[in-house]
Amino acid sequence: DQSGLALPRDHYLNKTIKEDKILSAYLEYMTTLGVLMGGDRNETEDQMLQVIEFEQALANVTTPAEDRRDEELLYHKMTLQELQTSLPMINLVSYLNSVMGKVDSKTRVNSSERVVIYAPQFMKDMSALVTDMLKTDEGKNTLNNYMMWHIVKVLSIYLSKPFVQASKDFSQVLTGVTGEEEQWRFCTSGTNSVLGYA
């Protein structure tokens, strides 16, 4: 299925960072976390700007939520071989056998294995976008920064106070909600999200 955006899709479309307070705050949030991790402010901001531009391009190929309401229209059954034509940069059979082999070494798939894809056009467009990015060193660097950004963003709330504060500051701009979650509630919900009702 489609994914990869840190913000709701509409926040990326037809907007510039200079004009939009949420995109501007997002860039500041990204830059702040990068600087907290040891990056130079100007260089980090330039690199995070490229990540936002990539996310904007990704948003442009993402199917809007209102077009994804009918589950029958989303259900596309195809073979791995058919899907492979949309994702030429990944050997799907090899990848899936590698992942599944870690769970059960006897489970194997082949190119005739049928899978359900909910966003085949997104897969095709996203693949073309990534393939284009891989043609240049700058594009490769942007993709690397994009992936690292998403890891850092998710884990930042578990780091020191400056990281947590940066996350809270951005959340205030994004949601408009001020106020903080009590520490005990944060700890409980964090533990619950990892362990469930253990």
N, C-alpha and C positions, 0 to 999 in steps of 0.2 A: 504494500500500500504506500501511498505518498506520505512523506515526512521530511523533516530537515529544516524546518523554520523555527526560529526561537520565539518569534512574535506571531500573533495572528496574521494571516495572509494579507488582509486589507491594510495593515500598517505599512506594508512595503510598496504597494501599488501607487504609481503616479505621484510619488512624493520625493522630496529631496531632504537631505539631512539638515540643510540650513533652514528650510522652511517648516519642518515638522518637529515638534517638541519631543515626541516619543522616539523618533529615529535619532535625534540629537542626543537624547538621554541614553539611548541604547549604545551609541558610539562612545559616550563618556563612560558608561558602565564597563564596556569591553576594554577600553583604554586603561581605566583604573585598575581592573584586575590584572591586565598585562603588566602594568607598572609595578603593582604589588608583587608580581612574580619575578621582577628584576629587569623588565624591559625599559628601554629608553622611551620617554613619553611621545616624542614626535614620530619616531619610527613605529612604535606600537599603534599609534593613532592611524598612521598611513596604512598599515597592514590590516587593521580592523575595518577601516573604510572599504578596503577591497573585499573583505569578508561580507560586509553588508551589501555591497554591490552584487556579489555572487548570490546571496540570499534573495535579493530583489529579483535577479534573473530566475532563480528557483521558484519564487512566488509567481512569476509570470507564466510558468509552465504547470503550476499546481491547479488542479481542478477546484473551482469554488465549492464551498460546502453545500450551497443550495442546489448544485448539480449532482450531488452525491446522496440524495435522499432515497432514491428508489434502488433498493438492494438488488433487484433483478437486473437492472441496467449496469450495476457494478460488477456482477458476477461473470467473470471471463475465465473459462476453463481452457487450458492449453497445455501442450507438452513443454518440457524443459527446452527441447530443441527449438520450438517456436518462440519461446521467451528469450532464448539465447540470441536471436537476431536483434532484439531490442537492447540487449546488454552485452555487446561484444567484448568489453574490457574485462569481464569476469567469466571464468570457466565455471558455469553453474554446477555441472555434474561433479566436477572435481571438488568444488567448494562444499557442496551439500554432503558429499560422501565423507569429506574430511570432518565436517561438523558432526554429522550423525555417527561417524565412527568413534567419536569420543564417548558417546552414550552406549552404542551397541555396535561392536565391530562386524556383526553379521548383516546389519542393515545397509543396503546399497541401493542407489538409484541409477537410472540410465537416462538417456536423452528422450526416451519415449514416456517417461514418468509424467503423469498429468498433475498439474498444479492449478490453483485458483489465483488469479491476479485481479485485484480490485481497481487498479489504475494503469492499464496498459499504455495509454497515451502518455501519462506522466513518466512511466518507466522509459519509454522511447525518447521523449523530450529531455528528460534528466540525463539520460545516457549521452545524448548528443551534446548537451551542455558540458558535462564532465569530460567527454572526449576532446572537445574544443579547448577546455582549460588545460588538459594534459599536453598540449602541443607546445607550450612555452614554459620556461622556468618560473616566470611570474605566476602563471596559472597554477602550476604545481605547488608553489609556495602558498598561494591563496587557498587551495584545497586542503593543504596541510594545516594551515592556520584555522580554517573553518572547522575541521575535525577536532583539533585541539581546543578551540573555543568552546565547542559543545561539551567536551569533557570537563573543562574548567568551570563552565557555567553551572553544570549539575553539581559539582563537588564543592563549589565555593561556599555554600552555606555551612559546610562542615569544617571550614578553615578558621583562621584567627579572626578577631573582631573587625579589622579593616575590610576583610573580604565579605563578612556577613553584613556590615554596614553598607557597603557598596551595593549589595544585592537588595537590601531593604530600601535604599534610596531609589534605585531603579524601579522597584515594585511600586513605590508610592507614585512615581510619575506615570507608570503604566496603568495602574488601577485607580488612582486617585484616593486610595484608602491610606489614612495615616493611623498611627498606633502600632503597637507591637504585640506579637504573640507572646504570652507568658513563657518563660524558659521551660517550665515543667511540661507545658503543652507541646512545645517544639521538640523536646527530647522524646516524649511519648509518641508523637506522630512520626518522628524520624525512625524510632525503633520499630514501631508498628509497620511502617512501609517496607522495612527490610525483613523483619521476621514474621509479620502477620500476627495472627492470634496464637502465638506459640505458648 
